[in-house]
Amino acid sequence: MTETLSPAPDVFVVVAEVIHGPHLAPRLDGHLYCSAECAEHGVRALVGALSEEEGGSGFVLPHEGRLIGCVVTRGARMWSVQILARSELPTV
């Protein structure tokens, strides 16, 4: 029997980055997701966590087929929260 290898399906992560204000390192939500739809839970959770931790407010909305989030904090930071596939992550 001949086995064929197929590429592994992409894995999705949720990452938050400061896009305005005092810089902080990017933050991952700490989970891996099987699809962008599953990762939407992580976007909502990370937006909520950042809003609470930094004393601000956030929102989520669909953009180009994926949910994105934004958090504006009292410390004058603006965070972008997005879903990225493993193939979209920068290599180090």
Buried (B, 14 or more C-beta within 10 A) or exposed (E): EEEEEEEEEBBBBBBBBBEEEEEEEEBEBEBBBEEBEEBBBBBBBBBBBBBEEBEBEBEBEEEEEBBBBBBBBEEEBBBBBBBBBEEEEEEE
